[in-house]
Amino acid sequence: MTNKVQPFHLAIPVLDLETNRSFYRDTLGCTEGRSSDHWVDFNFFGHQLVIHVQEPAPTSTHKGNIVDGKDVPIPHFGVVLEWDVFQDFSEKLKGKNIEFVIEPYIRFKGKTGEQATMFFKDPSGNALEFKAFKNIDQLFAK
């Protein structure tokens, strides 16, 4: 496997294009790329995220998995940030009154894999997780 990390591409459904466009652009600070009246590309922390307008899907009764006593939403996606960037970004989100599913906190403090994490949802209910490792070399450590 290569050591060079390539950007991922992820396309997600949204209920309202303009509300979600504003969320990803103005709230999260993602740069907008190409778009049409049905989809918008974003530079999502160096990755390509595309929001597509779709009709609401039937709701699932499964809400998530319990991790550290917290209900982690499944599915979810996000980005691993640098430690200081995570701290600044989480404060910025708090200032924008983001409603967190799981407030920013530290997991495995002082142990292998120590990480900061937070979860919240976009206006269409897509769950996002942002995290940062105290030591990025422990990203896949057991």
C-alpha positions in Angstrom: 0.0 0.0 0.0 1.2 3.5 -0.8 2.2 6.0 1.9 0.9 9.0 -0.2 -2.6 9.8 0.8 -4.9 10.7 -2.1 -8.0 12.7 -1.6 -11.2 10.6 -1.2 -14.4 11.4 -3.1 -17.7 11.1 -1.3 -21.2 11.9 -2.6 -23.9 12.3 0.0 -27.7 13.0 -0.2 -29.1 16.2 1.1 -32.7 17.4 1.4 -32.2 21.0 0.5 -29.3 22.2 -1.7 -29.1 25.8 -0.5 -29.3 25.1 3.2 -26.6 22.4 3.0 -24.5 24.6 0.6 -24.5 27.3 3.2 -23.6 24.8 6.0 -20.6 23.3 4.2 -19.4 26.6 2.8 -20.2 29.1 5.6 -20.3 27.0 8.8 -17.5 24.5 8.0 -15.5 26.8 5.8 -15.3 24.4 2.8 -14.5 26.0 -0.6 -17.2 25.5 -3.2 -16.2 24.0 -6.6 -18.3 23.0 -9.6 -22.1 22.8 -9.1 -25.4 22.4 -10.9 -29.0 22.9 -9.7 -28.9 19.3 -8.3 -25.4 19.0 -6.7 -22.4 21.0 -5.4 -18.7 20.0 -5.1 -16.7 21.1 -2.0 -13.1 21.0 -1.0 -13.7 19.1 2.2 -10.3 19.5 4.0 -8.5 18.5 0.9 -11.0 15.8 -0.2 -13.9 16.0 -2.7 -17.3 16.0 -1.1 -20.4 16.3 -3.3 -23.8 17.0 -2.0 -26.7 15.8 -4.1 -30.4 16.7 -3.7 -32.4 13.5 -3.0 -35.8 12.7 -1.8 -35.9 11.7 1.9 -35.1 8.1 2.5 -37.1 6.0 4.9 -35.8 6.6 8.5 -33.8 3.8 10.1 -34.6 2.7 13.7 -30.9 2.0 14.3 -29.3 5.1 15.9 -25.7 4.0 16.4 -23.2 2.1 18.4 -22.2 2.7 22.0 -18.5 3.8 22.2 -17.1 5.1 25.5 -20.7 5.2 26.8 -21.7 7.6 23.9 -24.1 6.8 21.1 -22.0 7.1 18.0 -24.1 7.7 14.9 -23.8 5.1 12.1 -23.1 5.8 9.3 -20.8 8.8 9.7 -17.9 10.3 7.9 -15.3 13.0 8.5 -11.6 13.9 8.6 -8.6 13.4 10.8 -7.2 16.9 11.5 -4.0 18.0 13.1 -4.3 18.3 16.9 -4.1 22.2 17.0 -6.4 22.5 14.0 -9.0 20.3 15.7 -8.9 22.5 18.8 -9.4 25.7 16.8 -12.0 24.1 14.6 -14.1 22.8 17.5 -14.0 26.3 19.2 -15.1 27.9 15.9 -18.0 25.4 15.7 -19.0 26.1 19.3 -19.1 29.8 18.4 -21.4 29.0 15.5 -23.8 27.2 17.9 -23.4 23.8 16.3 -25.6 21.2 18.0 -23.2 18.4 18.8 -24.3 14.8 18.8 -21.2 14.2 20.9 -19.4 17.3 22.3 -15.6 17.5 21.6 -13.7 15.3 24.1 -10.5 13.3 24.5 -10.6 9.5 24.2 -7.8 7.2 25.5 -6.2 10.1 27.3 -2.5 9.2 28.1 -2.9 5.9 26.2 -2.0 4.6 22.8 -4.3 6.2 20.2 -5.2 9.2 22.3 -7.5 11.3 20.2 -9.9 14.3 20.3 -13.2 13.6 18.6 -16.6 15.3 18.1 -19.8 14.4 16.2 -22.5 16.6 14.7 -25.0 16.5 11.8 -25.5 18.6 8.7 -29.0 20.1 8.1 -30.0 16.9 6.2 -29.0 14.6 9.1 -25.8 13.3 7.7 -23.5 12.5 10.7 -19.9 13.9 10.6 -17.0 13.1 12.9 -13.9 15.1 13.2 -11.0 13.8 15.1 -7.3 14.4 15.8 -4.6 12.1 17.2 -2.2 13.4 19.8 0.4 11.3 17.9 -0.6 10.8 14.3 1.7 7.8 14.1 -0.8 6.0 16.3 -3.7 6.4 13.8 -3.8 2.6 13.2 -2.1 1.5 16.4 -3.6 -1.4 18.4 
